[in-house]
Amino acid sequence: MKQIMIVCTALFMSSLSFAQFQVSVSSGYALGSAGMKLGETVNISETENSYGSYGEGANFQLRGTYFFGESFGAEIGLGYLRGTDQTVSKVNLPNREVDAVARARAFGASASMVYRFTNNIYGRFGALIKVGGKTEAVIYDKTVFSQAEADAFGVPLGSYSETNYKEDFHGQFPLGFIAALGYKYDLKNNLSLFAEAEYYGISLKRKDSELSEFNTDIVLPDGNVAVAGFYSLDNLPDGYNKETTYVDNLDNNNTDSSKKLSQKVPYSSFGINFGITYTFNKSAKKN
């Protein structure tokens, strides 16, 4: 037992002699991968599926890495994703126009193992979670009135309703994985630049959503507003709910429109990052 303690202590002290802590800051852009159907594009002649991933967009990361020896290390990272607009619904018909997009505004965290293949080339692999944020949907909906609807509102034929609203979607706790391969270039003793290719594999299951903005105006054929704020967050039209809950099971006789079946939405991506690393304690040896 004593000999085992001595050996373990010797190995621990040896690893400390090579110990190195570094902090990295980076930014990059990712394209969606493993895209799923997010919506549809509809015109008078056809309907087309729209595919994508909410993981597409610009990202910013802060990472701390501790190397136990010359090759192996552990890393903790925090990141922010500012996703690009993804088409949820686009309708272009004579009596209806809809332009609905959604984009990610998400904070994530990762825990990875890092391996140095050489002093310049490294790889990392680990777990990824989403710790905050939302998927924000922005919707524009223009509906031209029928003659009966125009008469009911007391406006001429050709008038229409114009609705703008935002809905924030939140997901359940997800777990994904992250992998990257990078190249580091030393500028001086403690400072280096790096570029890396990075893959995120993660999907989110919807939990709930909430309307954050809602406004409907009644507009005349010449574009002038006849009635401003006909509907609002405090006066929603039928079929809209300020809050919606997503569940796995829904009774066939359900009449509560504030409950809907849940679905998974993709956040997977493949991107390129560029950044800078500061090393607090250089290794005792170099490759």
Sequence and secondary structure as in RCSB ss.txt:
>XXXX:A:sequence
MKQIMIVCTALFMSSLSFAQFQVSVSSGYALGSAGMKLGETVNISETENSYGSYGEGANFQLRGTYFFGESFGAE
IGLGYLRGTDQTVSKVNLPNREVDAVARARAFGASASMVYRFTNNIYGRFGALIKVGGKTEAVIYDKTVFSQAEA
DAFGVPLGSYSETNYKEDFHGQFPLGFIAALGYKYDLKNNLSLFAEAEYYGISLKRKDSELSEFNTDIVLPDGNV
AVAGFYSLDNLPDGYNKETTYVDNLDNNNTDSSKKLSQKVPYSSFGINFGITYTFNKSAKKN
>XXXX:A:secstr
 HHHHHHHHHHHHHHHHT EEEEEEEEEEEEE S EEEEEEEESS EEEEEE TT EEEEEEEEEEESSSSEEEE
EEEEEEEE  EEEEEEEETTEEEEEEEEEEEEEEEEEEEEESSSSEEEEEEEEEEEEEEEEEEEEEEEE  HHHH
HHHT  TT EEEEEEEEEEEE    EEEEEEEEEEEEETTEEEEEEEEEEE EEEEEEEEEEEEEEEEE TTS E
EEEEEEETTB  TT  SEEEEES   TT   TTEEE  EEE  EEEEEEEEEEESS  SS  
